[in-house]
Amino acid sequence: MNISEKILDLAIRIQQISAPTFAEGARGEFVRNLFIEEKLKDVTMDSMGNVFARLAGKQKKAKPLIVSAHLDTVFPSSTNLQVKKEAGKVIAPGIGDNSLGVAGLFGIIWALKKNSAEDGGKSSSGEGNGKSSSKLNHDVWFVANVGEEGLGDLRGMREVVKRFKDNVIGYLVLEGMALGYVYHKAIGVRRYRITTKTAGGHSWSDYGSPSAVHELANVITKLTALHLPKEPRTTMNVGTIHGGTGVNVLASEAKCELDLRSENPKTLTKLVHEVEDILIHASRDGVKVSAEVIGERPAGEISAEHDLVKLAVKCLQEQNLSASLTTGSTDANIPLSQNIPAVVLGITTGGGAHTLNEYINVDGIEKGIASVVRFVEEVGK
């Protein structure tokens, strides 16, 4: 079995372990045990559930590279995790986002060991000393982190960056389906939970009294009427709505969750002010409207001319892949927002992210893992 096949096999094994945000423990333990089997140094799991392991380089004083992939998925524990294979694809909930990314951590480890053996060096599995290729001067910290999706609000990566601070070469964030893209800009995000409350009542006898559902719908209508610029790209989404107890009941409470995003921090701030102005003035006699911030992802970026970005592009081009510079909301938001260099690279291509029909293309894995291994070997030189 070659490395690409091993990565795919491991990705499926990881995908079969349910890991919704805030419940990644079983998957984290699985990864922790795999790090131990690979005889890496300093294998630990912090109180939040992030898993760490160190691959030692030659120079002890050199700054390390952090390579991360998030453990969590958007799917609840009740989801059917059945895997289907067809025509060069593997179809399964969470297979690309981000089971393949986590498996990619081990693909890098295996490839570095293989390169070491081919160069005549001793692999870490032989000595148990955590060393990889003789060409690797710096340590590499592999991190499988929690809380990237949804209301996880990047909680895992916030803790990772707090641990390493800026004493690093930078961050390489792995996403399963991002092959061909180099993420070097982080989109700012603000999320709210909006609640409307009324006295409620009977749909017939109390008709004319306010319903929390109707009031919430009115608020949403006003919010979605706001003008959003196309440049810089700015979006608004009401992702969930809950409320009411029966078809013939005037609802006493209703809630929705609102997601705001923009490529430009100033534009996001302007939108936030407009949204909050609507919410502040939405309450009236018999109607209380409140909102709480449930998520905030800070924006940041590094230049397209930064060494990490140019290296990422070079590593993709060496595999005869086009490299598109792009923006996104990922774990890289946290280091980028603190002026710490970070890029996101993918393992293969795919589609249907966050749906039950999510899929990855098998053929891309070989070039994808080769490009990220090359990045790990060359960064910091």
C-alpha positions as CSV (number, residue, x, y, z in Angstrom):
1,M,0.0,0.0,0.0
2,N,1.5,3.3,-1.1
3,I,1.3,6.5,1.0
4,S,-1.7,7.9,-0.9
5,E,-3.6,4.6,-0.3
6,K,-2.6,4.7,3.4
7,I,-3.9,8.3,3.7
8,L,-7.2,7.4,2.2
9,D,-7.6,4.3,4.4
10,L,-6.8,6.3,7.5
11,A,-9.2,9.1,6.4
12,I,-12.0,6.6,6.3
13,R,-11.2,5.2,9.7
14,I,-11.1,8.8,11.1
15,Q,-14.4,9.6,9.4
16,Q,-16.1,6.6,11.0
17,I,-15.5,8.2,14.5
18,S,-18.2,10.7,15.1
19,A,-16.8,14.1,16.1
20,P,-19.3,16.9,16.2
21,T,-18.0,20.2,17.5
22,F,-17.7,20.1,21.3
23,A,-17.6,16.2,21.2
24,E,-14.4,15.4,19.4
25,G,-12.9,13.4,22.3
26,A,-13.1,9.9,20.8
27,R,-11.5,11.1,17.5
28,G,-8.9,13.0,19.5
29,E,-7.9,9.9,21.5
30,F,-7.6,7.9,18.3
31,V,-5.3,10.5,16.8
32,R,-3.3,10.7,20.0
33,N,-2.7,6.9,20.0
34,L,-1.6,7.1,16.3
35,F,1.0,9.8,17.2
36,I,2.3,7.5,19.9
37,E,2.6,4.6,17.5
38,E,4.6,6.8,15.2
39,K,7.0,7.4,18.1
40,L,6.7,11.1,18.0
41,K,7.9,13.3,20.8
42,D,5.9,15.1,23.5
43,V,2.5,13.6,22.5
44,T,-0.1,15.3,24.7
45,M,-3.8,16.3,24.8
46,D,-4.7,19.6,26.4
47,S,-7.7,20.2,28.6
48,M,-9.7,21.5,25.6
49,G,-9.0,18.3,23.5
50,N,-6.3,19.5,21.2
51,V,-3.7,16.8,20.4
52,F,0.0,17.7,20.0
53,A,3.0,15.8,18.8
54,R,6.5,16.9,17.8
55,L,8.8,15.6,15.1
56,A,12.3,16.7,15.9
57,G,14.5,18.5,13.5
58,K,18.3,18.8,13.6
59,Q,18.5,22.3,15.1
60,K,17.1,22.5,18.6
61,K,17.1,26.3,18.6
62,A,15.3,26.7,15.3
63,K,11.7,28.0,15.4
64,P,9.2,25.2,14.7
65,L,6.6,24.9,12.0
66,I,3.1,24.2,13.2
67,V,1.0,21.9,11.0
68,S,-2.6,21.6,12.0
69,A,-5.9,20.0,11.0
70,H,-9.2,20.3,12.8
71,L,-10.9,17.3,14.3
72,D,-14.5,18.4,14.3
73,T,-17.3,18.1,11.8
74,V,-20.7,19.8,11.3
75,F,-22.6,16.5,11.6
76,P,-24.4,15.5,14.8
77,S,-23.6,12.2,16.5
78,S,-26.8,10.7,15.1
79,T,-25.6,11.0,11.5
80,N,-25.3,7.9,9.4
81,L,-21.6,7.8,8.5
82,Q,-21.9,5.3,5.7
83,V,-19.1,5.4,3.1
84,K,-19.7,4.9,-0.6
85,K,-17.1,4.5,-3.3
86,E,-17.7,5.2,-6.9
87,A,-15.7,6.3,-10.0
88,G,-12.6,7.7,-8.3
89,K,-14.6,9.2,-5.4
90,V,-15.2,8.5,-1.8
91,I,-18.6,9.8,-0.6
92,A,-19.2,10.2,3.2
93,P,-20.2,12.9,5.6
94,G,-17.1,14.7,6.8
95,I,-14.7,12.7,4.7
96,G,-13.1,15.9,3.2
97,D,-13.9,18.3,5.9
98,N,-11.9,17.3,7.7
99,S,-11.1,13.6,8.0
100,L,-8.7,13.7,5.1
101,G,-7.0,16.8,6.5
102,V,-6.3,14.9,9.8
103,A,-5.1,11.9,7.8
104,G,-2.8,14.3,5.9
105,L,-0.9,15.0,9.1
106,F,0.2,11.3,9.1
107,G,0.8,11.4,5.4
108,I,3.4,14.0,6.0
109,I,5.0,12.0,8.8
110,W,5.1,8.8,6.6
111,A,6.5,10.7,3.6
112,L,9.3,12.4,5.7
113,K,10.3,9.0,7.1
114,K,10.3,7.5,3.6
115,N,12.5,10.3,2.3
116,S,14.8,9.8,5.2
117,A,15.2,6.1,4.5
118,E,15.8,6.8,0.8
119,D,18.5,9.3,1.7
120,G,20.3,6.7,3.7
121,G,19.2,8.1,7.0
122,K,17.6,6.3,9.9
123,S,13.9,6.7,10.3
124,S,12.2,7.6,13.6
125,S,10.5,4.2,13.7
126,G,14.0,2.6,13.9
127,E,15.4,4.8,16.6
128,G,12.3,6.0,18.4
129,N,13.9,9.4,18.7
130,G,11.2,11.4,16.8
131,K,13.6,12.5,14.0
132,S,12.5,12.6,10.4
133,S,14.5,13.6,7.3
134,S,18.1,14.7,7.6
135,K,17.0,17.7,5.5
136,L,14.6,18.9,8.2
137,N,16.4,21.5,10.3
138,H,13.3,22.7,12.3
139,D,10.9,20.8,14.6
140,V,7.4,20.2,13.3
141,W,4.6,20.3,15.7
142,F,1.6,18.3,14.4
143,V,-1.7,19.5,16.0
144,A,-5.2,17.9,15.6
145,N,-7.4,20.7,17.1
146,V,-11.0,21.0,18.2
147,G,-13.6,23.6,17.6
148,E,-13.1,24.9,14.1
149,E,-16.7,24.5,12.8
150,G,-19.7,26.6,13.6
151,L,-20.1,27.7,17.2
152,G,-16.8,26.2,18.0
153,D,-15.6,29.7,17.1
154,L,-12.0,28.5,16.5
155,R,-11.7,27.7,20.2
156,G,-9.1,25.0,19.7
157,M,-6.8,27.1,17.5
158,R,-7.1,30.0,19.9
159,E,-5.5,27.8,22.5
160,V,-2.9,26.5,20.1
161,V,-1.7,30.0,19.2
162,K,-1.8,31.0,22.9
163,R,0.6,28.1,23.5
164,F,3.2,28.8,20.7
165,K,2.6,32.5,20.4
166,D,4.7,34.0,17.6
167,N,7.8,31.9,18.3
168,V,7.2,29.9,15.2
169,I,8.1,29.8,11.5
170,G,4.4,29.9,10.8
171,Y,1.3,27.7,10.5
172,L,0.4,25.3,7.8
173,V,-3.4,24.5,8.1
174,L,-4.6,21.4,6.3
175,E,-8.0,21.2,4.8
176,G,-9.1,18.0,3.0
177,M,-10.7,19.6,-0.1
178,A,-8.7,22.7,-0.8
179,L,-6.1,21.4,-3.2
180,G,-5.1,24.1,-5.7
181,Y,-5.8,27.0,-3.4
182,V,-3.5,28.9,-1.1
183,Y,-5.5,30.7,1.6
184,H,-3.5,33.6,2.9
185,K,-6.3,36.0,3.9
186,A,-8.8,35.4,6.7
187,I,-12.4,36.6,6.4
188,G,-13.8,38.3,9.4
189,V,-17.0,36.8,10.9
190,R,-19.5,38.0,13.5
191,R,-22.4,35.7,14.6
192,Y,-25.5,36.5,16.7
193,R,-28.3,34.6,18.3
194,I,-31.4,36.9,18.1
195,T,-34.4,36.2,20.4
196,T,-37.9,37.7,20.3
197,K,-40.2,37.3,23.3
198,T,-44.0,38.2,23.6
199,A,-46.8,37.2,26.0
200,G,-48.0,34.7,23.4
201,G,-51.6,33.4,23.3
202,H,-54.3,31.7,21.2
203,S,-54.2,32.2,17.5
204,W,-58.0,32.9,17.5
205,S,-59.0,34.4,20.8
206,D,-55.8,36.5,21.1
207,Y,-55.6,37.4,17.5
208,G,-54.0,40.8,17.1
209,S,-51.5,40.3,19.9
210,P,-47.9,40.0,18.9
211,S,-46.4,36.6,18.0
212,A,-42.7,36.1,18.6
213,V,-42.4,34.2,15.3
214,H,-44.0,37.1,13.4
215,E,-41.8,39.6,15.1
216,L,-38.7,37.6,14.4
217,A,-39.7,37.3,10.7
218,N,-40.1,41.1,10.6
219,V,-36.6,41.6,12.1
220,I,-35.1,39.2,9.6
221,T,-36.9,41.0,6.7
222,K,-35.3,44.3,7.8
223,L,-31.9,42.7,8.2
224,T,-31.9,41.0,4.8
225,A,-33.0,44.3,3.2
226,L,-29.6,45.9,4.1
227,H,-27.4,46.6,1.1
228,L,-24.3,44.4,1.0
229,P,-21.4,45.4,-1.3
230,K,-20.1,43.0,-3.8
231,E,-16.6,44.4,-3.4
232,P,-15.3,43.8,-0.9
233,R,-17.3,40.6,-0.8
234,T,-19.7,40.7,2.2
235,T,-22.4,38.2,3.1
236,M,-25.3,37.7,5.5
237,N,-27.0,34.5,6.4
238,V,-29.8,33.4,8.7
239,G,-28.8,29.8,9.3
240,T,-31.4,28.6,11.8
241,I,-34.9,29.6,13.0
242,H,-36.6,28.1,16.1
243,G,-39.8,29.0,17.8
244,G,-43.4,28.3,18.6
245,T,-45.2,25.4,20.2
246,G,-48.2,24.7,17.9
247,V,-49.9,25.8,14.7
248,N,-52.7,27.5,16.6
249,V,-50.4,29.2,19.2
250,L,-49.1,32.8,19.2
251,A,-45.5,32.0,19.9
252,S,-44.1,33.5,23.1
253,E,-40.4,33.0,22.0
254,A,-38.5,32.6,18.7
255,K,-34.8,32.6,17.9
256,C,-32.5,32.7,14.9
257,E,-28.8,32.6,14.3
258,L,-27.2,35.2,12.1
259,D,-23.9,35.0,10.3
260,L,-22.1,38.1,9.0
261,R,-18.9,38.0,6.9
262,S,-16.7,40.4,4.9
263,E,-13.2,40.3,3.3
264,N,-12.7,43.8,4.7
265,P,-12.7,44.4,8.5
266,K,-14.0,48.0,8.1
267,T,-16.9,46.8,6.0
268,L,-17.8,44.1,8.5
269,T,-17.7,46.7,11.3
270,K,-20.1,49.0,9.3
271,L,-22.4,46.1,8.7
272,V,-22.3,45.1,12.4
273,H,-23.3,48.7,13.3
274,E,-26.3,48.6,10.8
275,V,-27.5,45.2,12.1
276,E,-27.2,46.3,15.7
277,D,-29.1,49.5,15.0
278,I,-32.0,47.5,13.7
279,L,-31.9,45.2,16.7
280,I,-31.7,48.0,19.2
281,H,-34.9,49.6,17.8
282,A,-36.8,46.4,17.2
283,S,-38.4,46.1,20.7
284,R,-41.7,47.8,21.4
285,D,-44.6,47.4,23.8
286,G,-45.3,43.8,24.3
287,V,-42.2,42.7,22.3
288,K,-38.7,42.3,23.5
289,V,-35.9,41.7,21.0
290,S,-32.4,40.8,22.3
291,A,-29.2,39.6,20.7
292,E,-26.0,37.9,21.9
293,V,-22.8,37.5,20.1
294,I,-22.2,33.7,19.7
295,G,-19.1,33.8,17.5
296,E,-16.4,36.1,16.3
297,R,-13.6,35.2,13.9
298,P,-11.0,37.9,13.5
299,A,-9.7,38.9,10.1
300,G,-6.1,39.0,9.0
301,E,-3.7,38.4,6.1
302,I,-0.2,38.1,4.8
303,S,0.9,39.5,1.6
304,A,0.9,37.5,-1.7
305,E,4.7,38.2,-1.7
306,H,5.2,36.6,1.7
307,D,7.7,33.8,1.7
308,L,5.1,31.3,3.0
309,V,2.7,32.2,0.2
310,K,5.4,32.0,-2.5
311,L,6.6,28.7,-1.2
312,A,3.1,27.3,-1.2
313,V,2.5,28.4,-4.8
314,K,5.9,26.9,-5.8
315,C,5.1,23.5,-4.1
316,L,1.8,23.3,-6.0
317,Q,3.3,24.2,-9.3
318,E,6.0,21.6,-8.9
319,Q,3.2,19.1,-9.0
320,N,1.9,20.6,-12.2
321,L,-1.0,22.1,-10.3
322,S,-2.4,25.6,-10.7
323,A,-2.3,27.7,-7.5
324,S,-5.0,30.2,-6.8
325,L,-4.6,32.7,-4.0
326,T,-7.8,33.1,-2.0
327,T,-9.6,34.1,1.2
328,G,-11.5,32.0,3.7
329,S,-12.7,31.5,7.3
330,T,-10.5,28.8,8.7
331,D,-8.3,28.0,11.7
332,A,-5.7,30.3,10.0
333,N,-7.8,33.3,11.1
334,I,-6.3,33.2,14.5
335,P,-2.6,33.3,13.7
336,L,-3.2,35.7,10.8
337,S,-5.2,38.1,13.0
338,Q,-2.1,38.2,15.3
339,N,0.3,38.9,12.5
340,I,1.7,35.4,12.6
341,P,2.3,33.9,9.2
342,A,-0.1,31.2,8.1
343,V,-1.4,29.5,5.0
344,V,-4.0,26.9,4.3
345,L,-3.3,24.1,1.8
346,G,-5.5,21.1,0.7
347,I,-4.9,17.4,0.3
348,T,-7.2,16.8,-2.7
349,T,-10.3,18.2,-4.4
350,G,-13.9,17.4,-3.7
351,G,-17.4,18.8,-3.2
352,G,-20.6,18.8,-1.3
353,A,-18.9,20.0,1.9
354,H,-21.2,20.0,5.0
355,T,-23.8,17.7,3.2
356,L,-24.4,14.0,3.5
357,N,-23.1,13.6,0.0
358,E,-19.7,15.2,0.7
359,Y,-17.0,13.6,-1.5
360,I,-13.3,13.6,-2.2
361,N,-11.5,12.8,-5.5
362,V,-9.0,10.0,-4.8
363,D,-6.7,10.9,-7.7
364,G,-5.6,14.2,-6.2
365,I,-4.2,12.8,-3.0
366,E,-0.8,11.9,-4.4
367,K,0.0,15.3,-5.7
368,G,-1.7,17.0,-2.7
369,I,0.4,15.2,-0.1
370,A,3.6,15.7,-2.2
371,S,3.0,19.4,-2.3
372,V,2.5,19.8,1.5
373,V,5.5,17.5,2.3
374,R,7.6,19.7,0.0
375,F,6.4,22.8,1.9
376,V,7.3,21.2,5.3
377,E,10.8,20.4,4.0
378,E,11.5,23.7,2.4
379,V,9.9,26.2,4.8
380,G,12.4,28.3,6.8
381,K,15.4,27.5,4.6
